[in-house]
Amino acid sequence: MTVIYILAILFLALFIVIPLIEKSNLRMSDETTAKFSRWIWPLVMILIVVQLIMLVV
């Protein structure tokens, strides 16, 4: 029953948050996007290593 409550809250949040984001006109420049994309893969690799360490320990 708890899973149903969690899913209902998530769908409700999606129906509220997505229209708000679309109306906010938040646009990123190409330079900002490039800065973010430069950090994504190293952070993903660090996350995988940390998860593997937590799995072993």
Distance bins in CASP14 RR format, pairs under 12 A and 6 or more apart:
PFRMAT RR
TARGET T0000
AUTHOR 0000-0000-0000
RMODE 2
METHOD distances of the structure
MODEL  1
1 7 0 0 0 0 0 1 0 0 0 0 0
1 8 0 0 0 0 0 1 0 0 0 0 0
2 8 0 0 0 0 0 1 0 0 0 0 0
2 9 0 0 0 0 0 1 0 0 0 0 0
3 9 0 0 0 0 0 1 0 0 0 0 0
3 10 0 0 0 0 0 1 0 0 0 0 0
4 10 0 0 0 0 0 1 0 0 0 0 0
4 11 0 0 0 0 0 1 0 0 0 0 0
5 11 0 0 0 0 0 1 0 0 0 0 0
5 12 0 0 0 0 0 1 0 0 0 0 0
6 12 0 0 0 0 0 1 0 0 0 0 0
6 13 0 0 0 0 0 1 0 0 0 0 0
7 13 0 0 0 0 0 1 0 0 0 0 0
7 14 0 0 0 0 0 1 0 0 0 0 0
8 14 0 0 0 0 0 1 0 0 0 0 0
8 15 0 0 0 0 0 1 0 0 0 0 0
9 15 0 0 0 0 0 1 0 0 0 0 0
9 16 0 0 0 0 0 1 0 0 0 0 0
9 17 0 0 0 0 0 1 0 0 0 0 0
10 16 0 0 0 0 0 1 0 0 0 0 0
10 17 0 0 0 0 0 1 0 0 0 0 0
11 17 0 0 0 0 0 1 0 0 0 0 0
11 18 0 0 0 0 0 1 0 0 0 0 0
12 18 0 0 0 0 0 1 0 0 0 0 0
13 19 0 0 0 0 0 1 0 0 0 0 0
13 20 0 0 0 0 0 1 0 0 0 0 0
13 21 0 0 0 0 0 1 0 0 0 0 0
14 20 0 0 0 0 0 1 0 0 0 0 0
14 21 0 0 0 0 0 1 0 0 0 0 0
15 21 0 0 0 0 0 1 0 0 0 0 0
16 22 0 0 0 0 0 1 0 0 0 0 0
16 23 0 0 0 0 0 1 0 0 0 0 0
17 23 0 0 0 0 0 1 0 0 0 0 0
17 24 0 0 0 0 0 1 0 0 0 0 0
18 24 0 0 0 0 0 1 0 0 0 0 0
20 26 0 0 0 0 0 1 0 0 0 0 0
21 27 0 0 0 0 0 1 0 0 0 0 0
26 32 0 0 0 0 0 1 0 0 0 0 0
27 33 0 0 0 0 0 1 0 0 0 0 0
28 34 0 0 0 0 1 0 0 0 0 0 0
28 35 0 0 0 0 1 0 0 0 0 0 0
28 36 1 0 0 1 0 0 0 0 0 0 0
28 37 0 0 0 0 0 1 0 0 0 0 0
29 35 0 0 0 0 1 0 0 0 0 0 0
29 36 0 0 0 0 0 1 0 0 0 0 0
30 36 0 0 0 0 0 1 0 0 0 0 0
30 37 0 0 0 0 0 1 0 0 0 0 0
31 37 0 0 0 0 0 1 0 0 0 0 0
31 38 0 0 0 0 0 1 0 0 0 0 0
32 38 0 0 0 0 0 1 0 0 0 0 0
32 39 0 0 0 0 0 1 0 0 0 0 0
33 39 0 0 0 0 0 1 0 0 0 0 0
33 40 0 0 0 0 0 1 0 0 0 0 0
34 40 0 0 0 0 0 1 0 0 0 0 0
36 42 0 0 0 0 0 1 0 0 0 0 0
36 43 0 0 0 0 0 1 0 0 0 0 0
37 43 0 0 0 0 0 1 0 0 0 0 0
37 44 0 0 0 0 0 1 0 0 0 0 0
39 45 0 0 0 0 0 1 0 0 0 0 0
39 46 0 0 0 0 0 1 0 0 0 0 0
39 47 0 0 0 0 0 1 0 0 0 0 0
40 46 0 0 0 0 0 1 0 0 0 0 0
40 47 0 0 0 0 0 1 0 0 0 0 0
41 47 0 0 0 0 0 1 0 0 0 0 0
41 48 0 0 0 0 0 1 0 0 0 0 0
42 48 0 0 0 0 0 1 0 0 0 0 0
42 49 0 0 0 0 0 1 0 0 0 0 0
43 49 0 0 0 0 0 1 0 0 0 0 0
43 50 0 0 0 0 0 1 0 0 0 0 0
44 50 0 0 0 0 0 1 0 0 0 0 0
44 51 0 0 0 0 0 1 0 0 0 0 0
45 51 0 0 0 0 0 1 0 0 0 0 0
45 52 0 0 0 0 0 1 0 0 0 0 0
46 52 0 0 0 0 0 1 0 0 0 0 0
46 53 0 0 0 0 0 1 0 0 0 0 0
47 53 0 0 0 0 0 1 0 0 0 0 0
47 54 0 0 0 0 0 1 0 0 0 0 0
48 54 0 0 0 0 0 1 0 0 0 0 0
48 55 0 0 0 0 0 1 0 0 0 0 0
49 55 0 0 0 0 0 1 0 0 0 0 0
49 56 0 0 0 0 0 1 0 0 0 0 0
50 56 0 0 0 0 0 1 0 0 0 0 0
50 57 0 0 0 0 0 1 0 0 0 0 0
51 57 0 0 0 0 0 1 0 0 0 0 0
END
